[in-house]
Amino acid sequence: MKIAILSRKQDLYSTRRLMEAAQSKSHEVKIIDYLSCYMNITSAKPTIQYKGEKIENFDAIIPRIGAQRTFYGASIVRQFETMGTYSINSSIAITRSRDKLRSLQLLAMKGIDMPITGFANATSDIKDTIKLVGGPPLIIKLIEGTQGVGVVLAETKKAAESVIQTLMGLKANIILQEFIAESKGEDIRCFVVGNKVVAAMKRQAEPGEFRANLHQGGSSKAVRITKQEREVAIKAAKVMGLKMAGVDLLRSNRGPLILEINSSPGLEGIEKATNKDIAKMIIEHVEKNAKPITAKSRYQG
């Protein structure tokens, strides 16, 4: 098969591992910087250009789209889809999961539990919104934040009001969430490929920190998840439409609560924590689901 990995840098751990896994199974692999792509949008023969040359005849793509580049990255994925190329994560699934508010609303529609979340537009509604999520301590999140950046723990009402007013004054979009004290700075990352959790790790925040993200100094180790946790992680990824996802959840007194769903989950932390070859599993999923498309058949129909 001919596979393209959409990534800004080929020396990134996840990109390199996916390339190695594909090459080990004798696939032709190319790493493409999606920000250097440009498109010819036409119903007759849509194309993608890259460094002055036409990109064609790829059977599958694996998008590694950065959170700050979602709009353009998803548009490139969508163009590949228009050309008949299989993508492990569709463009609509990527954009759906990147919008924290939208993703939480979709999960709520399907009955998937999460921390109580509030969202408001007017500063006059701040006090009432704080009450809606159970009052302080509470979590304040930038909707566009990632890897733990843009997440604040407000321990008092006055602190919460001050942070919220400041962020609203900067025209930032934020959500408020209840603080799950019993999680004790721990969360669980479930790595979903297809309809299966292929690996899971527990992330523990460093002392004095409430964010368990590895990018914020947290530590990780393999963890055995419950049947309920496994089922909710798979269901959450399915609601987003993702075939490859990092589903983050908290263990609470009322069961697992979904925190976030990542459409470009990193491989380094979880492969090292679990000693599992997740890159190989991703390539195997692509092999089973991508249908080779010849240049002759690509634009028929």
Secondary structure per residue as TSV (DSSP state, phi and psi in degrees):
chain	resnum	aa	ss	phi	psi
A	1	M	-	360.0	156.6
A	2	K	E	-108.0	113.5
A	3	I	E	-119.9	135.9
A	4	A	E	-111.0	133.8
A	5	I	E	-105.5	116.5
A	6	L	E	-86.0	104.8
A	7	S	-	-151.5	147.1
A	8	R	S	-71.3	-33.3
A	9	K	-	-138.1	132.5
A	10	Q	T	-79.7	-14.5
A	11	D	T	-89.3	0.6
A	12	L	S	-65.5	142.9
A	13	Y	H	-53.8	-51.3
A	14	S	H	-62.9	-42.0
A	15	T	H	-63.7	-46.1
A	16	R	H	-62.8	-42.4
A	17	R	H	-66.2	-39.9
A	18	L	H	-64.8	-39.9
A	19	M	H	-64.4	-44.7
A	20	E	H	-62.3	-42.4
A	21	A	H	-65.2	-39.8
A	22	A	H	-68.8	-42.7
A	23	Q	H	-66.1	-33.9
A	24	S	H	-65.8	-18.7
A	25	K	T	-107.1	20.5
A	26	S	T	66.0	27.6
A	27	H	-	-90.1	152.4
A	28	E	E	-85.2	123.7
A	29	V	E	-124.7	138.8
A	30	K	E	-134.8	134.3
A	31	I	E	-95.5	125.7
A	32	I	E	-121.8	125.8
A	33	D	-	-77.1	106.5
A	34	Y	G	-64.2	-23.7
A	35	L	G	-74.3	-14.8
A	36	S	G	-96.1	4.8
A	37	C	E	-90.2	151.5
A	38	Y	E	-142.6	160.1
A	39	M	E	-125.1	150.9
A	40	N	E	-112.9	107.7
A	41	I	-	-96.8	108.7
A	42	T	-	-152.6	150.1
A	43	S	S	-75.7	-22.8
A	44	A	S	-73.6	-54.4
A	45	K	-	-154.4	81.6
A	46	P	-	-64.7	141.2
A	47	T	E	-137.1	164.2
A	48	I	E	-124.7	132.4
A	49	Q	E	-106.3	143.9
A	50	Y	E	-144.2	115.6
A	51	K	T	54.8	42.1
A	52	G	T	83.5	-0.7
A	53	E	E	-121.4	150.7
A	54	K	E	-78.5	133.2
A	55	I	E	-94.4	124.7
A	56	E	-	-154.7	165.5
A	57	N	-	64.9	25.6
A	58	F	-	-82.8	133.9
A	59	D	S	-81.4	-29.3
A	60	A	E	-156.2	153.6
A	61	I	E	-126.9	150.0
A	62	I	E	-120.2	102.4
A	63	P	E	-75.7	131.4
A	64	R	-	-122.4	73.1
A	65	I	-	-90.7	123.4
A	66	G	-	-67.1	148.1
A	67	A	G	-59.9	-33.2
A	68	Q	G	-82.6	-3.6
A	69	R	G	-121.9	25.4
A	70	T	H	-60.9	-45.2
A	71	F	H	-60.2	-52.5
A	72	Y	H	-72.6	-40.6
A	73	G	H	-60.0	-44.0
A	74	A	H	-66.3	-32.1
A	75	S	H	-67.4	-34.2
A	76	I	H	-69.3	-42.3
A	77	V	H	-59.2	-43.4
A	78	R	H	-62.4	-36.2
A	79	Q	H	-67.6	-40.0
A	80	F	H	-59.7	-42.1
A	81	E	H	-61.8	-40.6
A	82	T	H	-60.1	-32.4
A	83	M	T	-83.8	-0.6
A	84	G	T	90.7	12.7
A	85	T	-	-87.2	136.6
A	86	Y	E	-74.8	135.0
A	87	S	E	-121.6	130.8
A	88	I	S	-60.6	-34.2
A	89	N	B	-121.9	124.8
A	90	S	-	-72.3	161.1
A	91	S	H	-61.4	-41.2
A	92	I	H	-68.7	-34.2
A	93	A	H	-67.7	-37.7
A	94	I	H	-64.2	-48.9
A	95	T	H	-67.7	-34.6
A	96	R	H	-63.8	-45.3
A	97	S	H	-73.9	-26.1
A	98	R	H	-74.6	-22.1
A	99	D	-	-89.1	101.5
A	100	K	H	-56.6	-43.3
A	101	L	H	-66.1	-48.2
A	102	R	H	-60.5	-43.6
A	103	S	H	-64.1	-39.4
A	104	L	H	-66.5	-38.3
A	105	Q	H	-65.0	-39.7
A	106	L	H	-65.8	-41.3
A	107	L	H	-63.2	-41.1
A	108	A	H	-62.3	-39.1
A	109	M	H	-60.6	-29.8
A	110	K	T	-96.4	8.6
A	111	G	T	76.4	21.9
A	112	I	-	-91.5	126.4
A	113	D	-	-77.7	150.6
A	114	M	-	-155.7	168.9
A	115	P	-	-59.2	143.6
A	116	I	-	-57.2	129.8
A	117	T	E	-124.6	137.3
A	118	G	E	-120.9	149.5
A	119	F	-	-146.0	131.6
A	120	A	-	-145.3	161.4
A	121	N	S	-107.8	-35.8
A	122	A	-	-98.1	140.8
A	123	T	G	-64.0	-25.1
A	124	S	G	-67.5	-16.4
A	125	D	G	-97.6	2.4
A	126	I	H	-59.6	-50.3
A	127	K	H	-60.2	-41.9
A	128	D	H	-70.0	-36.4
A	129	T	H	-66.4	-37.1
A	130	I	H	-61.1	-40.8
A	131	K	H	-63.4	-38.9
A	132	L	H	-59.6	-32.7
A	133	V	T	-95.6	10.1
A	134	G	T	99.6	3.2
A	135	G	S	78.4	177.7
A	136	P	S	-72.7	155.3
A	137	P	S	-70.2	149.4
A	138	L	E	-145.9	163.4
A	139	I	E	-103.5	134.4
A	140	I	E	-113.9	126.1
A	141	K	E	-127.2	136.7
A	142	L	E	-72.6	132.0
A	143	I	T	-62.5	-31.3
A	144	E	T	-91.9	3.4
A	145	G	-	-72.0	159.8
A	146	T	-	-153.0	156.3
A	147	Q	T	57.5	30.0
A	148	G	T	87.1	-8.0
A	149	V	T	-78.1	136.9
A	150	G	T	83.3	22.8
A	151	V	E	-119.8	123.9
A	152	V	E	-126.3	138.1
A	153	L	E	-98.6	116.7
A	154	A	E	-102.6	116.6
A	155	E	-	-91.1	-13.5
A	156	T	S	-131.9	161.9
A	157	K	H	-63.1	-41.9
A	158	K	H	-63.9	-41.6
A	159	A	H	-64.5	-41.9
A	160	A	H	-61.9	-47.0
A	161	E	H	-62.3	-40.1
A	162	S	H	-64.7	-47.2
A	163	V	H	-64.3	-45.2
A	164	I	H	-63.0	-44.4
A	165	Q	H	-62.5	-39.7
A	166	T	H	-63.9	-47.3
A	167	L	H	-66.7	-40.4
A	168	M	H	-64.0	-36.0
A	169	G	H	-63.9	-26.7
A	170	L	T	-90.1	8.0
A	171	K	T	63.6	28.1
A	172	A	-	-84.3	142.9
A	173	N	-	-90.0	122.9
A	174	I	E	-131.7	157.5
A	175	I	E	-124.5	154.0
A	176	L	E	-110.8	139.9
A	177	Q	E	-135.3	148.4
A	178	E	E	-64.1	147.9
A	179	F	-	-90.0	123.8
A	180	I	-	-94.0	90.9
A	181	A	G	-62.9	-35.7
A	182	E	G	-69.2	-12.5
A	183	S	G	-72.3	-21.1
A	184	K	T	52.8	44.1
A	185	G	T	74.7	15.7
A	186	E	E	-113.0	145.8
A	187	D	E	-141.2	171.8
A	188	I	E	-123.3	128.8
A	189	R	E	-100.9	117.0
A	190	C	E	-101.6	125.4
A	191	F	E	-98.3	115.5
A	192	V	E	-104.3	129.6
A	193	V	E	-128.3	120.7
A	194	G	T	68.7	-124.4
A	195	N	T	-114.8	36.6
A	196	K	E	-143.5	139.0
A	197	V	E	-82.0	110.0
A	198	V	E	-90.7	-15.6
A	199	A	E	-163.8	154.2
A	200	A	E	-147.1	140.9
A	201	M	E	-136.1	150.3
A	202	K	E	-97.9	131.0
A	203	R	E	-109.8	131.4
A	204	Q	E	-116.8	126.7
A	205	A	-	-67.4	149.7
A	206	E	-	-71.4	160.6
A	207	P	T	-53.7	133.2
A	208	G	T	84.9	-1.6
A	209	E	-	-118.5	143.9
A	210	F	-	-103.9	-13.5
A	211	R	-	-88.4	124.0
A	212	A	-	-90.1	0.2
A	213	N	-	-55.9	138.7
A	214	L	G	-63.0	-30.2
A	215	H	G	-69.5	-15.1
A	216	Q	G	-104.3	17.2
A	217	G	T	93.1	6.8
A	218	G	-	-71.1	161.3
A	219	S	E	-109.3	164.7
A	220	S	E	-141.8	155.2
A	221	K	E	-156.0	156.2
A	222	A	E	-62.4	147.5
A	223	V	-	-141.1	146.6
A	224	R	-	-91.6	120.3
A	225	I	-	-95.2	159.5
A	226	T	-	-81.1	166.9
A	227	K	H	-60.4	-40.8
A	228	Q	H	-64.0	-42.7
A	229	E	H	-64.1	-40.2
A	230	R	H	-63.4	-46.0
A	231	E	H	-65.1	-40.4
A	232	V	H	-71.8	-33.4
A	233	A	H	-66.2	-44.2
A	234	I	H	-64.7	-42.8
A	235	K	H	-64.6	-40.4
A	236	A	H	-63.2	-44.5
A	237	A	H	-62.9	-39.2
A	238	K	H	-65.2	-40.8
A	239	V	H	-60.0	-38.7
A	240	M	H	-74.0	-19.5
A	241	G	T	85.1	17.9
A	242	L	B	-92.6	134.7
A	243	K	S	-97.1	-13.6
A	244	M	E	-135.7	120.2
A	245	A	E	-154.6	149.0
A	246	G	E	-104.7	112.4
A	247	V	E	-103.6	118.2
A	248	D	E	-99.0	131.1
A	249	L	E	-139.0	159.5
A	250	L	E	-112.2	146.8
A	251	R	E	-91.2	118.7
A	252	S	E	-124.2	173.9
A	253	N	T	-67.1	-16.7
A	254	R	T	-109.1	16.8
A	255	G	E	106.5	-175.7
A	256	P	E	-67.4	136.9
A	257	L	E	-120.7	126.9
A	258	I	E	-74.7	128.7
A	259	L	E	-94.7	-49.7
A	260	E	E	-164.1	156.4
A	261	I	E	-128.9	123.2
A	262	N	E	-105.1	126.1
A	263	S	S	-86.6	-11.9
A	264	S	S	-129.3	61.7
A	265	P	-	-67.0	138.8
A	266	G	-	-70.3	150.1
A	267	L	S	-98.4	-25.3
A	268	E	H	-59.8	-54.1
A	269	G	H	-60.6	-45.4
A	270	I	H	-79.1	-32.3
A	271	E	H	-66.8	-39.7
A	272	K	H	-73.1	-34.3
A	273	A	H	-72.8	-36.7
A	274	T	H	-103.8	-12.8
A	275	N	-	58.8	36.7
A	276	K	-	-112.7	145.7
A	277	D	-	-88.6	79.0
A	278	I	H	-71.3	-33.6
A	279	A	H	-57.7	-41.9
A	280	K	H	-62.9	-40.7
A	281	M	H	-63.8	-36.8
A	282	I	H	-66.1	-44.6
A	283	I	H	-64.1	-39.6
A	284	E	H	-63.7	-36.2
A	285	H	H	-65.2	-41.9
A	286	V	H	-61.9	-42.7
A	287	E	H	-57.8	-40.1
A	288	K	H	-76.2	-24.6
A	289	N	H	-112.1	-20.4
A	290	A	-	-86.9	134.2
A	291	K	-	-102.8	119.1
A	292	P	-	-54.1	131.1
A	293	I	-	-118.9	121.5
A	294	T	-	-81.7	159.7
A	295	A	T	-59.5	-33.3
A	296	K	T	-69.1	-39.3
A	297	S	T	-91.0	-12.7
A	298	R	T	-56.9	-41.7
A	299	Y	T	-108.2	18.1
A	300	Q	-	-79.0	153.3
A	301	G	-	98.6	360.0
